[in-house]
Amino acid sequence: MTTTMAGIALLEKGWAHVEFICDKNKVDVPISFLENFEKLETVELNKIYNVFWSPNEADTPTSIKEREGKVLKIDKIKRATKNSTIPIAGYYSATLLHIADSEENLHKKMDLQRTRRVPLHLRDLVEQAHSSNNAIEKSSKRKELDKEAAREANFKRICVDENTEETKEQLKVRVEGLEATVNSLDGLYKDSLEKINALKKENEALRQKNNDLSEENVKLRKLNIVWQEENIQKCSKRINTFCILFLVHTLDSHTIPDIEQIAQSDKAISQ
């Protein structure tokens, strides 16, 4: 039997009732949970498809692709037990049982089909159960049963074998990513350490140069003081000599002496 969905818009909003091969668990899922659903023009009931499942009900194929890079295809699987690995999100093999354009219509369709198709052996089982006082309880709300089944599936979901190639590949990608990050950080640390050491050496060289310049400045200041003292003494002597010569000439000649002549005499005395 082939059911054709009326266009992409209807396909995106459609719902399907599937039974997972691994644990025979039946759940209702959006059509978008079928692998490559956007490329499906027709779907066949009772045919096996890869259907998305995750222990986190908020996950979708799109969110897993954005976070992990891809959605794993679960090939080798085993029943979840206390000793098994943690269930992971991925595509699990499941049989497509029913399909409708909405979740509500899917429930109506399933209820109608159950009403029309009641297996004869089911009546015998009911009668036997009543006769042995083992009553068969039926829920009046299909949606509540589906939610309960989904919660139970969270604890009984089939897990990927740790030795499967896809799991190894995903772990390898993560390890390589971590190694690349560590190598990058290690290289950054080494570069930073080299820069710090270079700055320390440069700072030490500048500090030493500053000390040398400070010592040289002190020496120059001392030399300048000595030079000033010597020149002050020389100037004082020349001034004194000039004054004496000026007075001598004045007293001898009773006239104002020739300044140039006195200067030459002072120069001769200084030499």
C-alpha positions, 0 to 999 in steps of 0.5 A, spaced: 500 500 500 502 506 498 500 513 501 502 519 497 503 526 501 500 532 498 506 536 498 512 539 502 507 543 507 503 537 508 509 532 509 512 537 514 506 537 518 504 529 517 505 524 523 506 517 523 505 511 527 511 506 527 514 500 531 521 500 532 525 493 530 529 493 536 524 493 542 517 492 538 516 499 541 510 503 538 510 511 538 508 517 534 513 521 531 513 527 526 514 525 519 520 529 519 523 524 523 524 519 517 531 519 514 531 524 508 523 525 509 524 531 504 526 527 498 520 522 499 514 523 494 511 516 497 511 512 503 509 505 504 505 502 510 508 496 513 515 498 510 521 499 514 524 506 514 530 509 518 526 513 524 530 518 529 529 517 536 533 520 542 533 519 549 532 527 550 525 528 547 527 535 545 532 533 540 530 533 533 534 531 527 536 538 525 538 540 532 543 533 533 546 535 526 547 542 528 550 540 535 554 533 533 555 535 525 551 529 523 545 524 525 548 516 526 545 511 523 544 505 528 546 498 525 548 494 530 544 494 536 542 491 543 537 491 548 538 496 553 540 494 560 543 496 567 550 494 564 549 497 557 552 504 555 547 510 555 542 510 549 544 515 544 540 519 539 540 517 532 536 513 526 533 506 528 530 501 524 522 502 524 516 499 521 511 504 518 504 502 521 500 508 520 500 515 517 496 522 517 496 529 516 496 531 523 497 527 530 490 528 532 487 525 525 493 519 526 489 517 533 482 517 529 485 513 524 488 508 528 482 508 533 477 507 527 482 501 524 482 498 531 474 498 531 473 495 524 479 490 524 478 486 531 482 479 530 478 473 532 483 470 536 483 477 541 476 475 543 478 468 545 484 471 549 479 476 552 474 470 554 480 466 557 482 472 561 475 473 564 474 466 565 481 466 569 480 472 573 485 476 569 482 482 567 485 486 561 485 493 562 484 498 556 486 506 556 480 511 554 486 516 552 490 513 546 495 519 547 496 518 554 498 511 552 503 513 547 506 518 552 507 512 557 510 508 552 515 514 550 517 514 557 518 507 558 522 507 551 527 512 554 529 506 559 529 500 554 531 504 548 536 499 544 543 502 545 549 502 540 554 497 541 561 501 543 565 497 538 560 499 532 564 503 526 560 509 526 561 510 534 568 509 533 568 514 528 564 519 532 569 518 538 575 519 533 572 525 530 571 528 537 578 526 540 581 529 534 578 535 535 580 535 542 587 534 540 587 539 535 584 544 541 590 542 546 595 543 540 593 549 539 592 551 546 599 548 547 602 552 541 599 559 544 602 557 550 609 556 548 608 563 543 606 567 549 611 564 554 617 566 548 614 573 548 614 574 555 621 571 556 623 576 550 620 582 554 623 580 560 630 580 557 628 587 553 626 590 560 632 587 563 636 590 558 633 597 558 633 597 566 641 596 565 641 601 560 638 606 564 642 604 570 648 606 566 645 612 563 644 614 570 651 613 573 654 617 566 649 622 568 652 623 575 659 623 573 657 628 568 654 632 573 660 632 577 665 634 572 661 640 570 661 642 577 669 641 577 669 645 571 665 651 573 669 651 580 675 651 576 673 657 571 670 661 577 677 661 580 680 663 574 675 668 572 676 671 579 684 671 579 683 675 572 678 680 575 683 681 581 689 682 577 685 686 572 683 691 578 690 691 581 693 693 574 688 698 573 689 701 580 697 701 579 696 705 572 691 710 575 696 711 581 702 712 577 699 716 571 694 719 575 689 718 569 685 713 566 689 707 563 688 704 556 683 698 557 686 694 552 693 695 554 691 693 561 688 687 558 694 685 554 698 686 561 693 681 564 694 676 559 701 676 559 701 675 567 696 669 566 700 666 561 
